[in-house]
Amino acid sequence: MRARIFTKTIFLLVLVCSFTTINLKVQAQWSGTYGNDWLAGKYSQPWVKINVGVVSGALTKGVYRVAMTSAKLPNEIKNADKAKLQLWHRGKQVNILKVDNAELLFYGVPNDGKSDELLFRPTSSRANPYYSMYSDESSYFLTVGSANGDRAPEETLSDASSVTLTQHIRTESKNYQLANEYSHATTIPLRPIDQNSFFEDGKTRTGPRLFDSATHPIHTKDATKDFDFTLKSRSGTDKPKVEVLINGRTFFPSNPGDSRNIHIYVGKDAANLREVGMVYIAGFTFGKFNFDLEETDLDANGKGLLGFKTDASPENIQGNTIYDVISLTYYNVTYNQQINMLSAASAEFRFAATSQGVKNKIVIAGAPAGTLKFYDITDIDKPRIINGTAASLVFSRPNANELVLLATNQTPTTVADAKINPVSFTNYNKSDYNYLIISNTTLLDAAEDFRKYRTEQTPGEKYKAPTIFNITDIYNQFNYGEPSPVAIRRFVDYMVSDGNLEKYLLLLGKSITRNDKIVAKELVDEVPTVGFPGSDFLLVEGLGGQPQDVEAIPVGRIPAINNAQARAYLKKVEVYENSTTGLDWRKKVLHVSGGKSLSEVGIHSGNLATAGNAVTGAFGGTIDVRNKTQNGDVIQPLDISAAINSGVGMITYFGHSAPYQTDYNFGYVSDNAKGYTDQNVDAGVGKFAIMYYNGCDILNVFNNQFNETVNVSSSRAQSLDWLLNPKRGAVAVFGNTWAGYNQSCNEYLQELYPIIFGQSDKNRLTIGQILRKTAIETKNNPNPYRLGADENARIASASYSKRQAQMHQTLLLGDPALRILISTEGSMPVDLSYFEAKLVSASSVEVAWKTNSETNNSHFLVERSYNAKNFEQIGYVEGNGDMATESVYKFFDNKPLPGTSYYRLVQVDKVSEGKTEEGKKTLSSIVSVNRPYTNSLVVSPNPSSDFVEIKLDLPVAIKSWNLVDIKGRVVRRNETKLTLDISNLASGEYIVEILTENGDVISRKLVKQ
């Protein structure tokens, strides 16, 4: 296993993080709307939400009935002028079929999940359009309007001059959206590499996996069902058409990006199959295939059978595992059918497009006994009532499109009172809020405590949060009543559309995204996140005019499942923020390094040591280092209880992990055997740490695991235990919800530490702002592997894909408005208002600072570094001695380094008269500037077929270099000659990794032609 990855400790997850990735481009930008525009001018009206679409557990479209005597209907609606009643669906007014004092009838449909596509990159990669990932039900809103409501028009026509139709278009459809089958897997070892949280590659619920074997079977059934179909009452000689959607369910270890051939067969039975073609699928992507049926494919009863086979070539078989695995998601068979109800109680007839204004006549055979009703449901929200009989039904064509007709003698489905609920809508004044709390119904009482604390009691800034937001209200107002994370995105987009991004989002409640552990759809009692693996980052990124992969506002989550848990966490926040004395313990930082070998431990501890310079610099902190050691196969136990009990400001872990453990494991804070003791929070005393995990899956709190036992895989996540323990642990926890790679984790770490520790107490950002700024810096950091247009793809050589996942899957557990590590000011003898650096031209950086006052200030030294660790002096600026007024200083670096330059200010005191030694020095925070399109490491020519030169444009020498192929194999190790002969290498992509004399590792992609 390569050191650049942190795997979970079980085989399943080791495999996840071990192979190369798949190349697929994704969409660049969110394209949603606020979803509340239809409510303009209607907020004060009485409203009732009516949920339909599921009858006896089955998705059902048809005529629904609301009893106007229902106890759930408010009197304003019961007693209203029935002409004023309006019905709305997805922001569009619906034609009511009938309404009087007894009942309201309307045509209703299940939720097809149309808004899900807004969570896909690109939106077109939502391959399965037939269902929602989140909700089976559609919401219809009934109100009393100022104008008369829309009613279904009635049409009664004779057959004069009508065109008789004798057939319609019929589609037989079979879908396999199984509750515990997900195209990108949850419980099985074969999953995509670098799995993104946003939806891509046709992510969907799907059918059971179909395994190939050495005998190459043709799959004509899954575990329970034949892949069969029957064409009934066919009409004409046109060939029926078949469409299938197949999802890849694995990758090839030898070449994860390879396509496999999926052979498709059809015939009257398993003994009479013909191959109709192939579809090519790479990894976990999808393939659609269309073909025509021949008469010989059907038996005498119109029945046929589909079959599927993969190419299991030897390189795709390892041991007993076949890496050709697929699943069937749906198939449709479309043909011309006689106009025959076949004695069914309801039937739909779809008629081909024709000219506008044409009148058609049909005679419906096989009609059931009883009176039939007919509806034009071409537009599901604007149905027409067609009067007539099965023996002679005439209807007009209002446009040139296809027309869909419903014939039914079924009694309308009465909507149960449980599915009818009064609701209200609020026209929010966006400027009234800068602290947004979204909670579920269970936690509303605790949410109110958070609101009151942040608006009335918090030290320092008092936030604006007039109300808390029930997630159900967010669904109603910003996603037409349909449960989905889309509603939160639209809500945030709306609330920041005033241009103010100085706001926070606190999510109070759980979310379950692991497919096999979702209890039920409709997101009951959840505050949803985006995707699997879960990402709260994606709830707020790219909104409010921000670029893709930039959070509009900071977001944090408290996955409590009851009010007691939420309030216990709030109490820890209150103690932490209101402590004013004895805070030196917050200057202590604990670094814990794991790994599967001494080499890995060395890499991880080296990453922490580099970042730690920010702790011991201007912050003036100390670092307690704990590196994993073992004697043979025995890992020496890790005991950090004494340090934790006496107080540690921050704990940073770097190594392998699973949700319930780290490979160098300090365990659950609730585990009394570990020696962790309670803090006296009732007396306002508590030494609670900030925790930062670098490793796989340790922040995966979306698995529906809330068991408060410890140290077993069924426990709630270790990270969540440290957060929610009422008298121990942490006041904020952040880290990866999924795969963690050494490279991307370290990039994020090196950006994070200067942002945290490079600021004074007064200027330090809140934890949410810190993580937002870190993500921005991580996104913008020049990367030698970045491939431009493919930057959103899962490409092994494009480390931006890992960096992107690092940003998306870094989860903050805790209050994003929490101010952290406030201790005592180790301040300069000058009151520094700001210190900043900015690029003013392609080759010049302006370093500027302002003092509000100065005491005994001799001068300033401007220092620069390429790695935020090794600094050199580049400037000298005279100070003003003693000044009680503002002073502004500027220094121009006209020879900045390529890539990123780091700057700090050294303030030097005056010396006493007659003395010659240099005065006391005080360091400022560190700031950075990036010069786009410049690189410190140059490998040229590139591409090349024979020789390349390696040059490093930094004030440090190259110690050695390695050459790594695309599969992570080192093909040249510890070389020192800076002319590289690549003539004997295979064509392809390689990575040049150099090690500097200062211990830096810098990489650059090389293409061998």
SULFENWO-V939252 format. One record per helix or strand. SS is the DSSP state (H for helix, E for strand). FROM is the first residue (numbers start at 0). LEN is the number of residues. If there is no record, write none. Layout:
ss/from/len
SS/FROM/LEN
SS/FROM/LEN
This chain:
ss/from/len
E/4/2
H/10/6
H/36/3
E/46/6
E/53/2
E/57/2
E/61/6
H/74/4
H/81/3
E/84/5
E/91/3
E/95/1
E/97/2
E/102/6
H/113/6
E/119/1
H/122/3
E/137/7
E/150/1
E/153/3
E/162/2
E/166/9
E/181/1
E/198/1
E/204/1
E/208/3
E/218/1
E/220/1
E/225/1
E/227/3
E/233/1
E/240/8
E/258/9
E/272/10
E/285/7
H/294/3
E/302/8
H/313/3
E/316/2
E/320/2
E/324/14
E/339/1
E/345/6
E/358/4
E/364/1
E/372/4
E/383/4
E/388/1
E/391/5
E/402/6
E/412/2
H/416/3
E/419/4
H/429/3
E/432/1
E/434/5
H/440/17
E/464/1
E/468/2
H/470/8
H/484/11
E/503/5
H/514/3
E/529/1
E/534/1
H/536/3
E/540/1
E/550/1
E/553/5
H/562/16
H/583/4
E/587/6
H/597/19
E/621/6
E/629/2
E/633/2
H/640/6
E/649/5
E/656/2
E/660/2
H/671/3
H/680/3
E/688/6
E/706/1
E/714/1
H/717/7
E/729/7
E/739/2
H/741/16
E/765/1
H/766/14
H/787/3
H/798/10
E/809/4
E/818/1
E/829/12
E/843/22
E/870/13
E/886/7
E/898/11
E/920/11
E/936/4
E/943/1
E/946/6
E/957/8
E/969/6
E/978/3
E/987/9
E/1000/8
